[in-house]
C-alpha cells in the first residue's frame, strides 16, 4: 500500500478481525484514503483513529 511516499508491505491476509495495525503518516488524509481504498477492495470493515505512538504521528486501524 503506497501512502505518504512510502510503500507499506501489509500482510492483509493475516489482518484478522479484532487486530490492529499502526501506519506512520505525515499526511493523515492521504494515508486514510489509501487504507480505506485497500480495505474496501478486500471487503474489510475497519475503524481508524489518528494517534501518536512513540512520538510518531499516524493512523491506528482496527479490523472489525
Secondary structure, DSSP 4 states (H G I P E B T S, - for coil): -EETTEE----GGG--TT-EEEEE-SSHHHHHHHHHHHHHHTT--EEEEEEEETTEEEEEEEE-
